[in-house]
Amino acid sequence: MEPEILYLDEPTASIDPQNTAVIEEIILNLKREARTLVIMATHDMEQVRRITDRVLRMEQGRIVG
């Protein structure tokens, strides 16, 4: 499967670190190889640093950066 856009909401919530790494690698591969645009909502800022190119942050329902 090679979607153009992949929307993810907390894709690794409640998942152990080993499987989190597997899921993150899948996401990174989709970005690199299939050139999939990934839009992800998460509270895990460490994960954001590992897999994102750009970040929009929300506070009180507003985009702040």
C-alpha distance (Angstrom), angle and dihedral (degrees) to the residues before:
residue distance angle dihedral
M1 . . .
E2 3.81 . .
P3 3.82 108.7 .
E4 3.80 119.9 -171.5
I5 3.80 91.3 -139.3
L6 3.79 127.6 20.9
Y7 3.81 118.4 -165.5
L8 3.81 113.9 -160.0
D9 3.80 129.0 -176.3
E10 3.81 112.1 -164.4
P11 3.84 91.5 -32.6
T12 3.81 94.6 -173.3
A13 3.80 102.2 34.0
S14 3.82 111.5 143.4
I15 3.82 92.7 4.1
D16 3.80 123.4 128.1
P17 3.84 118.8 -108.5
Q18 3.82 94.8 -106.2
N19 3.80 93.4 55.4
T20 3.80 91.2 40.1
A21 3.80 87.6 60.3
V22 3.81 90.2 50.7
I23 3.80 92.2 51.1
E24 3.80 92.3 46.3
E25 3.80 90.2 52.1
I26 3.81 90.3 51.6
I27 3.81 89.9 51.4
L28 3.81 91.9 48.1
N29 3.80 91.5 48.6
L30 3.79 91.4 51.4
K31 3.79 89.7 51.3
R32 3.81 93.8 48.3
E33 3.79 104.7 35.2
A34 3.79 104.9 27.5
R35 3.81 94.0 30.8
T36 3.78 89.2 -130.3
L37 3.79 117.8 174.5
V38 3.81 106.0 -130.0
I39 3.79 119.8 -157.0
M40 3.78 111.2 -173.8
A41 3.78 135.8 179.2
T42 3.80 113.8 -155.6
H43 3.79 144.1 145.5
D44 3.83 91.6 -149.5
M45 3.80 103.8 102.0
E46 3.81 92.6 179.8
Q47 3.79 88.9 57.9
V48 3.79 89.4 48.6
R49 3.81 89.4 56.0
R50 3.81 91.9 49.6
I51 3.79 100.7 50.1
T52 3.79 113.3 17.9
D53 3.77 134.7 91.8
R54 3.80 97.0 -169.6
V55 3.79 133.1 19.6
L56 3.78 132.4 -154.3
R57 3.78 113.4 -172.3
M58 3.79 125.4 -157.9
E59 3.77 128.9 -152.7
Q60 3.78 122.6 -179.6
G61 3.80 90.7 -11.1
R62 3.81 95.4 -52.0
I63 3.79 130.3 106.1
V64 3.81 107.7 -117.4
G65 3.77 104.1 170.3
